[in-house]
Structures are given as structure tokens and as C-alpha cells.
Amino acid sequence: MFETTIAGSLPKPAWLAETQKLWPAWKVSGAELERAKRDATLLWLKEQEDAGLDIVTDGEQSRQHFVHGFLEFVEGIDFSRKVKMGIRNNRYEAMVPVVTGPLRLKGRVHQIEASFSRKHTQKRLKITLPGPMTIVDTIADEHYGDKVKLAMAFAELLNQEARALEKDGVDVIQFDEPAFNVYMDDVKRWGIDALDRAAQGLKCTTVVHICYGYGIQANIEWKKTLGSEWRQYQEIFPALAKSKIQQISLECIHSRVPVELLKLLKGKDVLVGVIDVASDKVETPREVADVIGRALQFVPKRHLFPCTNCGMAPMDRDIAVAKLKALVEGARLAEKKLRIENQGRTTISTRRTQKRGSTRTSSRAGRSRPR
Ligand code: ZN
């Protein structure tokens, strides 16, 4: 059976935050906000379970943004002074906080939502963290003056939180590194080292998610400039295959990534994106099963996990629910197809064996004939 999961984030309900935004403002505050975050987490755990997902997440309901949700808990960052910065190689502009001193965790980052989720689901639980390279690309720096030093400082903090999450009972820790598809040379020079540092000593399952970004307009426009074949993965996969990270989460459906690139990840689990988060059109189980079928040519079945292309945070809530169902139904259909194919193969090979068997019998009979 294929085990299904999602990249991580899910839409926030309208009573928690602004909808269909990447940096949504909270609708309530104080104790009411904490309660609303928990309620939303519970809602999405149930939706994921009802859809039939095997590895569930907290839907990132307790953080405003996948990077800044972590940074808010780090000392040495000035959030009162945000500056406009071009991020992902100037693909789009964001208001980012500034590193002004040595970095240190103020305390636990995701303990509340991780422990709460753990208490409310029997399924395997995944919690996501931003990767060091993506953090460095989403923050201004006035203190370290060196990207690699800054990344390693963040990697240490991420590791501290990841180890604590493992103790909270989290089964899977994922680092989100969309920047890996942008700065491919830096990935090989220091990005993977920083990632391995963040995951150091973890005994739970570790994942890195590398996509072509959320389904926002800036990313859709950027993808149009990438040509007929997207080969960013080709540059980084060989190095990534040597990293300590066990699973790689990728964008696949409706992308122009040549599927044969997946063979460069030999030995790793591959979370294949079979759900497009940049389109409101809900995939049919058949479409999902077709993508799984194509990936199976290059990834062994036991290493293949059907997943979403990216997080679903900026999507419509009902569409996201429908897409969760499509993901699981597609995976089940792919299994059915495999069973039928295998049965077909078994029948043919049984026939062959019987045929060979009968030949052997006759030759043995021939040998045993008195000379
Ligand atoms: Zn993503």
C-alpha cells in the first residue's frame, strides 16, 4: 500500500485568519487566538483522517507563515523593523525582519501545536520547519555578514527545536527548502551541509521539501520563464542523494520536471507531488494514479509516497478538502492498477514455469530412460 501525506500547510478557516493569503492577518488575539489555533488544528487533523491520509500534519494552523512562524521565536531578530526585500532571487518582494544580534531560541517554537496534535491523532504526525537556506533568503542580516555563518546559526536552532519535537512524539520532521530550486550552486556548496546540521542526531523520519513555490501569481509567472523542461532538480539531486535526509518531497503533477530525474534519488524515499496546489481544479483519481504510475518507473514502490506539490495554505478550504480526498483515492487506484498488472504478470510467469516444468520433466524422463 502507498502511504499518503501532504507537504504541510492547509488553509486557515475564516474565523482564524484572512483567507487565501500567504501572510494572513489573525482575526482574533490573545487567549481567543490560542483557542482558535487549536480548534483549527483539530479540524484539519479530522479532515486528513477522514480523507484517509496516513501521515498527517497540524496544517501549520498556528503560524502565520512557514518561515516567520519560526523566526518569531528567535532572539536576535528585530521584528519591529521590517524591510522590503526581493526574495527567491528577486522573484517577489516581501517585508522581512532584520537579524541584529546573535541568534538564540527564546524557548520552544512548535511545542503547543505538536503536543496538541499528538494527543488528538493516532496517525503518524509530521511537523514542518523552514530549512536554513530558505530562512536566510527570507530575512535581512545586519549582524553575521555572511550567509553561510547565518545559515549554520539557524541550523543549530532548528536542530534544537527538531530534537524537542521528536521528544514531543512527532514521527516525521520536514525541512522546507524552496530556495534549493533557486540557488543550486549554493545548495551544493553549503545548503545541504546546513540541512544535515539541522537534522543532526534525529532518530525520527526526516524530510526535505523542495518545490517551485506556493501557487501564488509570482510563482506561476516565474514558472513560465523556466522553459519546456525544468532541470533544477537534476543539479542538486546527486548531492542530495548523499545527504542524511531520508525523504525528498517534490513537485511533480502539472510541472515540467522530467520524471526520469527521480532516479537520481536512488535509496531515498520520494514524496511525489500528485496534487497541484496552483490550480483550483480538483484532480481526478485517475490523474493522480497516472502520475504515480509514471514515477514508479523510476522510484521503487516501497520508496514512493504520494503527496501534494506544495503546501495548500493560500487555497480555498473546500477545494483543499476535495484535493485531500483526490490524493488518497488516486493512491488507492494506483494500487489497484498495480495489483492487476502483478496478477497479469504472475499468470504469465506461472504459465511459463509450467511450460518450462513440462520440458524439464520430459528431458529428465529422457535421461532416466535406460541407455
Ligand atoms: Zn512548497
Residues whose N, C-alpha, C, O or C-beta is under 5 A from the ligand:
A	BS01	ZN	C211 G213 N309 C310 G311
